[in-house]
Amino acid sequence: MQLMDIGFSVLPSKANFLFVMHKLQPAQEIQHQLRQRNILVRHFPKPRVSNFLRISVGTAEQCEMLVHALREIIVSDTSEVTC
């Protein structure tokens, strides 16, 4: 799965959405950056799920746009980290 390839944990789902968490990037920041690209996902600021995003499954084209945007966001954010 492409989301796992870029560092996301994906909870099992039988619904029309995915519940995902990135290992390094905060969900709220990812949501903000996706919104700037006109891609809407849900973030719930509740203690147990605050680092998860709810992503509704769309068309194949929409899914590709999401993955492309996430790759840009994750790569740009992790490239700023220095050791």
C-alpha positions in Angstrom: 0.0 0.0 0.0 1.4 3.4 -1.0 0.5 5.1 2.3 2.6 2.5 4.2 5.5 3.1 1.8 5.7 6.7 3.0 5.5 6.0 6.7 1.8 5.7 7.5 0.2 3.2 9.8 -3.2 2.2 8.4 -5.8 0.7 10.6 -7.8 -2.2 9.2 -11.1 -1.0 7.6 -14.1 -2.4 6.0 -15.7 1.0 5.5 -15.3 3.7 2.8 -12.5 5.5 4.7 -9.1 4.8 6.1 -7.8 5.8 9.6 -4.1 6.6 9.3 -1.3 7.9 11.4 2.2 9.0 10.2 5.1 7.8 12.3 6.9 11.2 12.4 4.6 13.9 11.3 1.7 15.3 13.4 -1.8 14.7 11.9 -2.9 18.2 12.4 0.1 19.6 10.4 -0.5 17.1 7.6 -4.2 18.1 7.4 -3.2 21.7 7.3 -0.8 21.2 4.4 -3.4 19.0 2.5 -6.0 21.7 3.0 -3.6 24.2 1.4 -3.6 21.9 -1.7 -7.5 21.7 -1.6 -7.4 18.1 -0.3 -9.8 17.6 2.6 -9.3 15.0 5.2 -10.7 14.8 8.8 -8.7 15.4 11.9 -10.2 14.8 15.3 -8.5 16.6 18.2 -9.5 14.0 20.8 -6.9 12.5 23.1 -7.0 8.9 21.8 -7.1 9.8 18.0 -5.4 13.2 17.8 -2.6 11.9 15.7 -4.9 10.1 13.2 -6.4 11.3 9.9 -9.7 10.0 8.5 -9.3 9.7 4.7 -12.5 9.0 2.7 -11.9 6.8 -0.3 -12.5 8.6 -3.6 -11.9 8.0 -7.2 -8.6 6.5 -8.4 -7.6 10.0 -9.6 -8.4 11.5 -6.2 -6.4 8.8 -4.4 -3.4 9.4 -6.7 -3.6 13.2 -6.0 -3.7 12.5 -2.3 -0.7 10.1 -2.3 1.3 12.6 -4.5 0.5 15.5 -2.1 1.4 13.3 0.9 4.7 12.3 -0.6 5.5 16.0 -1.2 4.5 16.9 2.4 6.4 14.1 4.1 9.6 14.5 2.0 9.7 18.3 2.5 9.1 17.9 6.3 11.7 15.2 6.8 14.3 16.9 4.6 14.3 19.9 7.1 15.4 17.6 9.9 19.1 17.8 10.5 21.3 15.6 12.7 
